[in-house]
Structure formats: structure tokens, C-alpha cells
Amino acid sequence: GATIYYIEMARDTGRLPVFALSPSQGDVDILIAAELMEAGRAIIRGFVTPERTTLITSSHRIAAVSEKIEPGDGRASSEKVHATAAAAAKRFIAFDMEKIAAENGTMISASLLGALAGSDTLPFARESYEQAIGAGGRGVKASLAAFGAAYDRARGLAAAPAGDKATAKPAAPEARSVPKVSGPETLLKGWRELAARVAALPEPVRDMAERGLKKVVDFQDIAYGGEYLDRLDKAVALDSAERG
């Protein structure tokens, strides 16, 4: 499972602050992700908003379990996550921080800290971050090197024009069609009948039904696909009745 480290801070006004124990949707100023799809999951959970959030993420990929178990190439599109992140965040800083860490013989945490410092989002000088690294006492030289490289890279990205956020939109979903199949004509006839049933379903249901049909037929056979659509037809009928 994922671990979320959540930090709140406030200026000392002489009054005792009240802090939350966990993040709330739409209430996160800075979000740092150690891997691209981790950033994507944070967006899905509502932690990244265009009015508030600076999103800092390493652009390298670590395959999720759902990608690993997919027969064949189950990798999700990194380009779509980049496009969505750029639209979802107030500021978006992404580059390969894992590579920077590896090149300097240290861990990605040093690169992530450098990117945070380079984003200039927090009111702390570069020296304060470097002092914190030095206080650790272990691997200081390598960590400072990775920190510095990521700091410079983030400064360059932060200085680039942000563009018109009002017009930035996530990538549009790809249009899908019933997949082409090959095989004996008797089986193809059955497949075409199932595909026609999918095409007759309501538009909001059609895309997911098509994906499900392909899965169950590939897993077992045409008859199993028919049983799947029979059950789906019942669910659609119940939903339509509820909506009147």
C-alpha cells in the first residue's frame, strides 16, 4: 500500500494553531510524488487543484500492480498523466529525479528535496535545506550533489512561462471501436452478434461493456460473453427503471 506523509505548518502568530491529521481534497499547497503514477493517483484523489497546488513529481515510472498483471503490454500512458497533471495543478514540475539520484550515488529523497527548494514555493533559503542534509551526517556529499542538480533543474522549470491555465485541458479519451478478431467463421458469427448487442447499449455503458466483453470472451468463450451481456442487460434495465 501507499504511505502518505502529510505536513502542515504556519507562521508563529502567538496563538496555538489547529492542524489536521490528514490532507483534505482541494486543501493541499504542495504535493510531492516520487513516481509519475503516484502523482496520477494523487490527482484522482482530489489532492491536486489548479487554484492552489504545486505538483512536484519524478517523471520516471514504476509499474503498478494493475499494469504488471495485464496480459501483454499493460502499461498506462505516461503522456496522458503529464497532460492531466499540467491541467490539474497550479504549477507542475516534473523531471527524472530518480536518474539524478542514481547518477550521484544517493536516494531519490535528495532529488525530491532539491526540486522542492528549487520550486521556491516555501519561504526557506537554499542554505537551510543544505544544512538539514548536512545534519544527517551520512552520505552528505552525494545527497548534496543530487540536491543541487535537482534544485537547478527545478529552478529552470519554475522560470519557464506557465502558459494559459484556463485553456489547458487533460488529453481527450481515445475513441474505441469493437476490437477486430480472427478465427473460425462459426465463432466469428457469435462474436459479431455479441458486438451488436454492445453497440445497442446506452452510450455511457458502451465503452466499459465493450472492454468487459473482450475480457470475458478472451478468458473463456463466446457463451461466457453471452452470459456476461445477459447480466449486464438486467443491470441496465433496472437502472433505466429507477431513472423512470
C-alpha positions in Angstrom: 0.0 0.0 0.0 0.9 3.7 -0.3 2.2 5.8 2.5 1.3 9.5 2.6 3.5 11.8 4.6 1.4 14.9 5.4 2.9 18.1 6.9 1.1 21.3 7.9 2.9 24.4 9.1 2.0 28.0 9.9 3.8 31.2 10.9 4.1 31.7 14.7 1.4 34.3 15.5 1.5 33.7 19.2 -1.7 31.6 19.1 -1.9 27.8 19.2 -2.6 26.6 15.7 -5.0 23.8 14.9 -3.6 21.3 12.4 -5.3 18.4 10.6 -4.0 14.9 10.8 -4.6 14.1 7.1 -5.0 16.0 3.8 -8.3 17.2 2.6 -9.4 17.5 -1.1 -8.7 20.9 -2.5 -6.6 22.0 0.5 -3.1 21.0 -0.4 -0.5 23.6 -1.3 2.4 21.3 -2.3 2.3 17.7 -3.4 5.5 15.7 -4.0 5.4 12.4 -5.7 8.3 10.0 -6.0 7.0 8.5 -9.3 4.7 9.6 -12.1 1.7 7.4 -11.5 1.9 8.3 -7.8 1.2 11.8 -9.0 -1.7 10.5 -11.1 -3.3 8.7 -8.1 -3.0 11.9 -6.0 -4.9 13.8 -8.8 -7.6 11.1 -8.8 -8.0 11.5 -5.0 -8.5 15.2 -5.4 -5.3 16.4 -3.7 -4.2 18.5 -6.7 -6.2 21.6 -7.7 -5.4 24.3 -10.3 -6.2 27.1 -7.8 -3.7 26.0 -5.2 -1.4 23.1 -5.7 2.2 23.0 -6.8 2.7 19.4 -8.0 6.3 18.1 -8.0 7.0 14.6 -9.3 9.7 12.5 -10.7 8.9 11.6 -14.3 10.3 8.0 -14.1 7.9 5.1 -14.0 7.4 2.2 -11.6 4.8 -0.2 -12.9 1.7 -0.6 -10.7 0.3 -4.0 -9.8 -2.6 -3.4 -12.3 -0.1 -2.9 -15.1 2.0 -5.9 -14.2 -0.9 -8.4 -14.1 -2.2 -7.3 -17.5 -1.5 -10.0 -20.2 0.8 -8.4 -22.8 1.6 -4.7 -22.5 -0.5 -3.2 -19.7 1.5 0.0 -19.2 -0.6 3.1 -18.7 0.2 6.2 -20.8 2.7 8.5 -19.2 1.9 11.2 -21.7 -1.8 11.3 -20.6 -0.7 11.6 -16.9 1.6 14.5 -17.8 -1.1 16.3 -19.7 -3.6 15.8 -16.9 -1.2 16.9 -14.3 -0.3 20.1 -16.2 -4.0 20.9 -16.3 -4.8 19.9 -12.8 -2.1 21.7 -10.9 -1.4 25.4 -10.4 2.3 24.7 -11.1 3.7 21.4 -12.4 7.3 20.5 -12.1 8.4 17.1 -13.4 11.7 15.5 -14.5 13.6 12.3 -13.8 14.7 12.8 -10.2 15.5 9.1 -9.9 18.1 9.4 -12.6 19.7 12.4 -10.9 19.8 10.5 -7.6 21.4 7.4 -9.2 24.0 9.5 -11.1 25.1 11.0 -7.8 25.0 7.7 -5.8 22.2 8.6 -3.5 18.5 8.1 -2.9 15.6 10.0 -4.6 14.7 11.8 -1.5 17.7 14.2 -2.0 16.4 14.9 -5.5 12.9 15.5 -4.4 14.1 17.9 -1.7 16.1 19.8 -4.3 13.1 20.1 -6.6 11.1 21.4 -3.6 13.7 24.0 -2.8 14.1 24.9 -6.5 10.4 25.5 -6.9 10.7 28.4 -4.5 7.3 27.5 -3.0 8.3 27.6 0.6 9.9 30.7 2.3 13.2 28.9 3.1 16.7 29.7 1.6 18.6 27.0 -0.2 21.2 27.0 2.6 18.6 25.9 5.1 17.9 22.8 3.1 21.6 22.0 2.7 22.1 22.4 6.4 19.4 19.9 7.1 21.1 17.4 4.7 24.4 18.0 6.4 23.0 17.5 9.8 22.1 13.9 8.8 25.8 13.0 8.8 25.6 10.1 6.3 26.1 10.3 2.5 26.1 14.1 2.8 28.3 14.7 -0.3 26.3 12.6 -2.6 23.0 13.9 -1.3 24.1 17.5 -1.6 25.2 16.8 -5.2 21.8 15.3 -6.1 20.0 18.1 -4.2 22.0 20.7 -6.2 21.3 19.2 -9.6 17.6 18.8 -8.9 17.5 22.4 -7.5 19.0 23.8 -10.7 16.6 21.8 -12.9 13.6 22.8 -10.9 14.6 26.5 -11.0 14.8 26.3 -14.8 11.3 24.8 -15.0 9.8 27.2 -12.5 11.1 30.1 -14.5 9.5 28.9 -17.7 6.3 30.5 -18.8 3.3 28.8 -17.2 1.1 29.2 -20.3 -2.7 29.9 -20.2 -4.0 27.6 -17.5 -7.5 28.4 -18.4 -7.2 26.7 -21.8 -5.1 23.7 -20.5 -7.2 20.5 -20.6 -6.5 16.8 -20.0 -6.0 14.7 -23.0 -9.3 13.6 -24.5 -10.1 9.9 -24.1 -9.3 7.8 -27.1 -12.2 6.7 -29.3 -12.6 3.0 -29.2 -14.1 0.5 -31.5 -15.1 -3.1 -31.1 -11.7 -5.0 -31.5 -11.1 -6.9 -34.6 -10.8 -10.6 -34.1 -10.0 -13.6 -36.3 -10.9 -17.3 -36.1 -13.4 -19.9 -37.4 -16.5 -18.4 -39.1 -18.8 -20.1 -36.6 -17.1 -18.3 -33.7 -16.9 -15.0 -35.6 -20.6 -15.1 -36.2 -21.2 -15.4 -32.5 -18.7 -12.6 -31.8 -20.5 -10.3 -34.2 -23.8 -11.0 -32.5 -22.3 -10.1 -29.1 -20.7 -6.9 -30.6 -24.0 -5.8 -32.0 -25.6 -6.2 -28.5 -22.8 -4.0 -27.1 -23.5 -1.4 -29.8 -27.1 -1.3 -28.8 -26.4 -0.5 -25.2 -26.7 3.1 -23.8 -23.7 5.3 -24.7 -22.5 5.7 -21.1 -22.3 1.9 -20.7 -21.0 1.0 -24.1 -17.2 1.6 -23.7 -16.9 -0.4 -20.4 -19.2 -3.1 -21.7 -17.0 -3.5 -24.8 -13.9 -3.8 -22.6 -15.6 -6.3 -20.3 -16.9 -8.4 -23.3 -13.4 -8.7 -24.8 -12.0 -9.8 -21.4 -14.5 -12.5 -20.7 -14.5 -13.9 -24.2 -10.7 -14.0 -24.2 -10.8 -15.6 -20.8 -13.3 -18.3 -21.7 -15.6 -18.4 -24.8 -18.5 -16.9 -26.8 -21.1 -18.5 -24.5 -19.5 -16.8 -21.4 -19.6 -13.5 -23.3 -23.3 -14.0 -23.8 -23.9 -14.7 -20.2 -21.9 -11.6 -19.3 -24.1 -9.4 -21.6 -27.3 -11.1 -20.2 -26.4 -10.0 -16.7 -25.4 -6.5 -18.0 -28.8 -6.2 -19.8 -30.6 -6.9 -16.5 -28.5 -4.2 -14.7 -29.2 -1.7 -17.5 -32.9 -2.4 -17.3 -33.0 -2.0 -13.5 -31.1 1.3 -13.8 -33.4 2.6 -16.5 -36.5 1.7 -14.4 -35.0 3.5 -11.4 -34.5 6.6 -13.5 -38.0 6.4 -14.8 
